[in-house]
Every structure is written in structure tokens, then in C-alpha cells.
Amino acid sequence: MAIMEYLLEHKTHPSVEEIYSALSPSIITLSKTTVYNTLKLLADHDVAQMLTIDERNICFDGDTSPHAHFLCKKCGKIYDIFSQGAVKEVLPVNLEGHEVTEMHYYYKGICKDCLKE
């Protein structure tokens, strides 16, 4: 429950390491393996998203509504993009014999904050 609460309260697309570091002081028995397995279970049951937008880390998102993600190549932050033009509705479709059940939209570039610098 604490892991899901953390995801819902922190819209920063945290990694396993970030969640473990934040929760381990108050949950003494917590391990990184437990955090990863719990996040994987949440993603498998569609109550969290596993993001692989960053080649170095797997991040997680507690918002499962249809939206895209933007990775800033300068600061490394991941932003939610809710623009209708950025996301198409996921419809189960037969694509060349394959059944599509989900789609991921990732954009990469320089965020507006880094552009101001």
C-alpha cells in the first residue's frame, strides 16, 4: 500500500531506487526486491505504468489514464503530456495477426525549463 501511495503522491515517475530510498527509513524490512516486485505486480494489474523511456532506468507512473511522456535529454525529468494530439486512444486491434492491447507514446527533447537557461 505504501508503494502505491508513494506513486500517487509523487508525480515524478520514480525509479525503484527512489521509492526504496524514500520508504525504507519508515519500513525497516523493505528491500529493493520487494519494491520492484510490488511495482511489477501493480503494472501487471494495470494500476501503474512501467516506463522504459530512459535507457538507464525503469520508472513508474501511478497515473494509468491515456497520456504520453516527455523525457528531457538535458535534466532527465519525465513529464506527463495530456495533449489530445500526443495520444491516440488504445483500441484492441488485430495488426498483421497481432492483437494490440496497449501503446506507449514517448517524446524526447529539451524541456521548457532547460530551454530558459
DRENPA-3360 file (N, C-alpha, C; in nm, 2 decimals, always signed):
BEGIN
1 = MAIMEYLL = +0.08/-0.12/+0.00/+0.00/+0.00/+0.00/+0.09/+0.13/+0.00 ~ +0.19/+0.12/+0.07/+0.28/+0.24/+0.08/+0.35/+0.27/-0.05 ~ +0.38/+0.17/-0.13/+0.44/+0.19/-0.26/+0.34/+0.26/-0.35 ~ +0.21/+0.21/-0.35/+0.11/+0.27/-0.44/+0.08/+0.41/-0.40 ~ +0.07/+0.44/-0.27/+0.05/+0.57/-0.22/+0.16/+0.66/-0.26 ~ +0.29/+0.61/-0.26/+0.40/+0.70/-0.30/+0.39/+0.73/-0.45 ~ +0.35/+0.64/-0.53/+0.33/+0.66/-0.67/+0.22/+0.77/-0.70 ~ +0.11/+0.76/-0.62/+0.00/+0.85/-0.64/+0.04/+0.99/-0.59;
9 = EHKTHPSV = +0.12/+1.00/-0.49/+0.16/+1.13/-0.43/+0.27/+1.20/-0.50 ~ +0.36/+1.12/-0.56/+0.48/+1.18/-0.63/+0.47/+1.15/-0.78 ~ +0.44/+1.26/-0.85/+0.41/+1.25/-0.99/+0.55/+1.27/-1.07 ~ +0.66/+1.22/-1.01/+0.79/+1.24/-1.07/+0.84/+1.12/-1.15 ~ +0.75/+1.02/-1.17/+0.79/+0.90/-1.24/+0.91/+0.84/-1.17 ~ +0.90/+0.80/-1.04/+1.02/+0.75/-0.97/+1.07/+0.61/-1.01 ~ +1.19/+0.59/-0.99/+1.25/+0.46/-1.01/+1.24/+0.37/-0.88 ~ +1.27/+0.24/-0.89/+1.27/+0.15/-0.78/+1.36/+0.21/-0.67;
17 = EEIYSALS = +1.48/+0.26/-0.71/+1.58/+0.32/-0.61/+1.52/+0.44/-0.54 ~ +1.45/+0.53/-0.61/+1.39/+0.64/-0.55/+1.29/+0.60/-0.45 ~ +1.20/+0.51/-0.49/+1.09/+0.47/-0.40/+1.15/+0.40/-0.27 ~ +1.25/+0.31/-0.30/+1.31/+0.24/-0.18/+1.38/+0.34/-0.09 ~ +1.45/+0.44/-0.14/+1.52/+0.54/-0.06/+1.42/+0.62/+0.02 ~ +1.31/+0.65/-0.03/+1.21/+0.73/+0.04/+1.13/+0.65/+0.14 ~ +1.11/+0.52/+0.12/+1.02/+0.45/+0.21/+1.10/+0.36/+0.31 ~ +1.22/+0.33/+0.28/+1.30/+0.23/+0.37/+1.32/+0.29/+0.51;
25 = PSIITLSK = +1.34/+0.42/+0.53/+1.36/+0.46/+0.67/+1.24/+0.43/+0.76 ~ +1.12/+0.44/+0.70/+1.00/+0.41/+0.78/+0.95/+0.27/+0.78 ~ +1.00/+0.19/+0.68/+0.96/+0.05/+0.67/+1.10/-0.03/+0.67 ~ +1.14/-0.07/+0.79/+1.27/-0.13/+0.81/+1.29/-0.26/+0.73 ~ +1.19/-0.34/+0.71/+1.20/-0.46/+0.64/+1.20/-0.45/+0.49 ~ +1.18/-0.33/+0.44/+1.16/-0.31/+0.30/+1.30/-0.34/+0.22 ~ +1.29/-0.41/+0.11/+1.40/-0.43/+0.02/+1.38/-0.38/-0.12 ~ +1.48/-0.36/-0.19/+1.46/-0.32/-0.33/+1.39/-0.42/-0.41;
33 = TTVYNTLK = +1.41/-0.55/-0.38/+1.34/-0.66/-0.45/+1.19/-0.65/-0.42 ~ +1.16/-0.62/-0.30/+1.01/-0.61/-0.27/+0.95/-0.49/-0.34 ~ +1.02/-0.38/-0.35/+0.97/-0.26/-0.42/+0.96/-0.30/-0.57 ~ +1.06/-0.36/-0.63/+1.05/-0.39/-0.77/+0.93/-0.49/-0.79 ~ +0.92/-0.60/-0.71/+0.82/-0.70/-0.73/+0.68/-0.64/-0.71 ~ +0.66/-0.55/-0.62/+0.54/-0.48/-0.60/+0.50/-0.39/-0.71 ~ +0.59/-0.32/-0.76/+0.57/-0.23/-0.88/+0.54/-0.31/-1.00 ~ +0.60/-0.42/-1.02/+0.58/-0.51/-1.14/+0.43/-0.57/-1.12;
41 = LLADHDVA = +0.39/-0.61/-1.00/+0.26/-0.66/-0.98/+0.16/-0.55/-1.01 ~ +0.18/-0.43/-0.96/+0.09/-0.32/-0.99/+0.08/-0.29/-1.14 ~ +0.19/-0.30/-1.21/+0.19/-0.28/-1.36/+0.12/-0.39/-1.43 ~ +0.14/-0.51/-1.38/+0.07/-0.63/-1.44/-0.08/-0.62/-1.43 ~ -0.13/-0.56/-1.32/-0.27/-0.54/-1.29/-0.32/-0.41/-1.34 ~ -0.25/-0.34/-1.42/-0.29/-0.21/-1.48/-0.33/-0.10/-1.38 ~ -0.27/-0.10/-1.27/-0.29/+0.01/-1.17/-0.17/+0.10/-1.16 ~ -0.06/+0.07/-1.24/+0.06/+0.16/-1.25/+0.11/+0.13/-1.39;
49 = QMLTIDER = +0.19/+0.22/-1.44/+0.26/+0.20/-1.57/+0.41/+0.19/-1.54 ~ +0.47/+0.09/-1.61/+0.62/+0.08/-1.61/+0.67/+0.15/-1.74 ~ +0.76/+0.25/-1.71/+0.81/+0.33/-1.82/+0.95/+0.29/-1.85 ~ +0.98/+0.27/-1.98/+1.12/+0.24/-2.02/+1.17/+0.34/-2.12 ~ +1.12/+0.46/-2.10/+1.16/+0.58/-2.19/+1.31/+0.61/-2.17 ~ +1.36/+0.59/-2.05/+1.50/+0.62/-2.02/+1.58/+0.49/-2.03 ~ +1.68/+0.48/-2.12/+1.75/+0.36/-2.14/+1.83/+0.31/-2.01 ~ +1.85/+0.40/-1.92/+1.93/+0.36/-1.80/+1.84/+0.31/-1.68;
57 = NICFDGDT = +1.71/+0.36/-1.68/+1.63/+0.33/-1.56/+1.49/+0.29/-1.61 ~ +1.43/+0.21/-1.53/+1.28/+0.18/-1.54/+1.21/+0.27/-1.44 ~ +1.12/+0.35/-1.48/+1.04/+0.44/-1.40/+0.90/+0.39/-1.39 ~ +0.82/+0.44/-1.29/+0.69/+0.40/-1.27/+0.60/+0.52/-1.26 ~ +0.47/+0.50/-1.31/+0.37/+0.61/-1.31/+0.24/+0.56/-1.25 ~ +0.19/+0.62/-1.15/+0.07/+0.58/-1.09/-0.06/+0.62/-1.16 ~ -0.04/+0.71/-1.26/-0.15/+0.76/-1.35/-0.16/+0.67/-1.47 ~ -0.27/+0.59/-1.47/-0.29/+0.50/-1.59/-0.38/+0.55/-1.69;
65 = SPHAHFLC = -0.42/+0.68/-1.68/-0.51/+0.74/-1.78/-0.42/+0.75/-1.91 ~ -0.49/+0.75/-2.03/-0.41/+0.77/-2.15/-0.34/+0.90/-2.16 ~ -0.21/+0.89/-2.16/-0.12/+1.01/-2.18/+0.02/+0.97/-2.23 ~ +0.09/+1.06/-2.28/+0.22/+1.04/-2.33/+0.32/+1.09/-2.23 ~ +0.45/+1.06/-2.25/+0.56/+1.10/-2.16/+0.66/+1.17/-2.24 ~ +0.72/+1.28/-2.18/+0.83/+1.35/-2.25/+0.95/+1.34/-2.16 ~ +1.07/+1.30/-2.21/+1.19/+1.29/-2.14/+1.28/+1.41/-2.18 ~ +1.32/+1.49/-2.09/+1.42/+1.59/-2.12/+1.56/+1.53/-2.12;
73 = KKCGKIYD = +1.62/+1.55/-2.24/+1.76/+1.49/-2.26/+1.87/+1.57/-2.18 ~ +1.83/+1.69/-2.13/+1.93/+1.77/-2.06/+1.92/+1.74/-1.90 ~ +1.80/+1.76/-1.85/+1.79/+1.74/-1.70/+1.74/+1.60/-1.66 ~ +1.69/+1.52/-1.75/+1.65/+1.39/-1.72/+1.51/+1.37/-1.66 ~ +1.43/+1.48/-1.64/+1.30/+1.48/-1.59/+1.20/+1.42/-1.69 ~ +1.10/+1.35/-1.64/+1.00/+1.29/-1.73/+0.87/+1.37/-1.70 ~ +0.80/+1.42/-1.80/+0.68/+1.50/-1.78/+0.56/+1.42/-1.85 ~ +0.45/+1.43/-1.79/+0.32/+1.38/-1.85/+0.28/+1.48/-1.95;
81 = IFSQGAVK = +0.23/+1.42/-2.07/+0.17/+1.50/-2.17/+0.03/+1.46/-2.20 ~ -0.07/+1.54/-2.17/-0.21/+1.51/-2.19/-0.27/+1.56/-2.31 ~ -0.19/+1.62/-2.40/-0.25/+1.68/-2.52/-0.31/+1.57/-2.61 ~ -0.43/+1.60/-2.66/-0.51/+1.50/-2.74/-0.43/+1.47/-2.86 ~ -0.35/+1.56/-2.92/-0.27/+1.53/-3.03/-0.15/+1.44/-3.01 ~ -0.11/+1.43/-2.88/+0.00/+1.35/-2.84/-0.03/+1.20/-2.82 ~ -0.16/+1.18/-2.80/-0.20/+1.04/-2.76/-0.32/+1.00/-2.84 ~ -0.32/+0.88/-2.89/-0.44/+0.82/-2.95/-0.50/+0.72/-2.86;
89 = EVLPVNLE = -0.63/+0.70/-2.87/-0.70/+0.61/-2.78/-0.65/+0.47/-2.82 ~ -0.63/+0.39/-2.72/-0.58/+0.25/-2.74/-0.71/+0.16/-2.76 ~ -0.72/+0.11/-2.88/-0.83/+0.02/-2.91/-0.77/-0.12/-2.95 ~ -0.82/-0.22/-2.88/-0.78/-0.35/-2.92/-0.80/-0.37/-3.07 ~ -0.69/-0.41/-3.14/-0.70/-0.42/-3.28/-0.61/-0.53/-3.33 ~ -0.65/-0.60/-3.44/-0.56/-0.70/-3.50/-0.47/-0.63/-3.60 ~ -0.34/-0.63/-3.57/-0.25/-0.57/-3.66/-0.15/-0.68/-3.71 ~ -0.17/-0.71/-3.84/-0.10/-0.81/-3.91/-0.09/-0.94/-3.83;
97 = GHEVTEMH = -0.21/-0.98/-3.77/-0.22/-1.10/-3.70/-0.19/-1.09/-3.55 ~ -0.14/-0.97/-3.51/-0.11/-0.95/-3.37/-0.22/-0.87/-3.30 ~ -0.26/-0.91/-3.18/-0.36/-0.83/-3.10/-0.29/-0.73/-3.02 ~ -0.32/-0.60/-3.05/-0.26/-0.49/-2.98/-0.35/-0.45/-2.86 ~ -0.29/-0.45/-2.74/-0.37/-0.42/-2.62/-0.32/-0.29/-2.55 ~ -0.20/-0.24/-2.59/-0.15/-0.12/-2.53/-0.05/-0.05/-2.62 ~ -0.04/+0.08/-2.61/+0.06/+0.16/-2.69/+0.12/+0.25/-2.59 ~ +0.25/+0.29/-2.62/+0.32/+0.38/-2.54/+0.37/+0.49/-2.62;
105 = YYYKGICK = +0.35/+0.62/-2.58/+0.40/+0.73/-2.65/+0.51/+0.80/-2.57 ~ +0.63/+0.81/-2.62/+0.74/+0.87/-2.56/+0.80/+0.98/-2.65 ~ +0.82/+1.09/-2.60/+0.88/+1.20/-2.67/+1.01/+1.24/-2.60 ~ +1.11/+1.28/-2.67/+1.24/+1.32/-2.61/+1.28/+1.45/-2.67 ~ +1.34/+1.53/-2.59/+1.39/+1.66/-2.64/+1.44/+1.74/-2.52 ~ +1.43/+1.87/-2.52/+1.47/+1.96/-2.42/+1.35/+2.03/-2.36 ~ +1.33/+2.02/-2.23/+1.21/+2.07/-2.16/+1.21/+2.22/-2.16 ~ +1.09/+2.28/-2.14/+1.08/+2.43/-2.14/+1.17/+2.49/-2.03;
113 = DCLKE = +1.18/+2.43/-1.92/+1.27/+2.49/-1.81/+1.42/+2.49/-1.85 ~ +1.46/+2.38/-1.91/+1.60/+2.38/-1.96/+1.62/+2.48/-2.08 ~ +1.52/+2.50/-2.16/+1.54/+2.59/-2.27/+1.55/+2.74/-2.22 ~ +1.49/+2.77/-2.11/+1.50/+2.90/-2.05/+1.64/+2.93/-2.00 ~ +1.72/+2.83/-1.96/+1.85/+2.85/-1.91/+1.95/+2.90/-2.01;
% end
